[in-house]
Amino acid sequence: MSTMEQNDLQREIQTKLQEMPAADWVQQMIDHYRRTGTYRAKDLRRLLGDPNKGVEIGPNASIASFGTTSNDR
């Protein structure tokens, strides 16, 4: 694929992603921030990960460490 085609594809993907509506929980997070000026802890954990959990990296990291649990939702 040529650089020109890659750039066009990149632009098309970016445009489609920008046109997509935000997920319900993201919209709720934005609305809550607009009302209160703060983020809820559950939203920050969902965005950034739980700071109390360890992070596995490297070739031996378990696939389970990359998933979400019902507590993250």
N, C-alpha and C positions, 0 to 999 in steps of 0.2 A: 504494500500500500504506500502510495507516495505521501510526502509530507503535506501536500496540498489537500489530499483526500483525508488525511488524519486530522488536519485542522478543521476541515468542514464537518467531519464526524464529531469532533470534540465540541464545536459550536452547537451542533444540532442536539447533542446529548445535554449540554449545559442549558439550552433553551427549554428543552422538555422538562428537565428537573426544576427549573425556575417556575414553570407553569403549573407544576403539581401543587395541590393544596397541602398545607402542613398537616401532619397527623393530629388526631384529636387531642392526644395528651400534650403535644407541643403547643397547640392553640390554647389549651387550658393553662399551661405553664405561662404563656405570654400574657393571657388575660389576668392571671393571678398577680404577675409582676406589675402590670399596669395599675391594678387596684391597690396593691400593698407596697410596692417598691422592693419586695423580697422574693426570693425563690423558695419553694418548698423543698425540704430535704429529699423527699422521694424523687423529685424531678432532677435534682443535682446528681443523685446516685444513678439515676437512669442515664443521664448525659455523660457523667464523668467516671462512673464506676464507684463502688463502695470503698472509701478510703480505709476501712477497717479490714478489708480482705486482702490477702496477699496476691501478688501477681506472678504468674509463671511465665517465664520466657525461655527461649532456646528450643533446640530440637526435641527435647524430651518433655515439653509442656503437654499436659493432658488436654484433649479436645474439650472435656467438660469445663475447663477453666475459661473457655471462650463463650459458653452459653449463658443464657439468663435463667434465673429461677423465678418462681411465682412471687417471691418477695420483692423482686426488682420491678415488678409491673405496677 
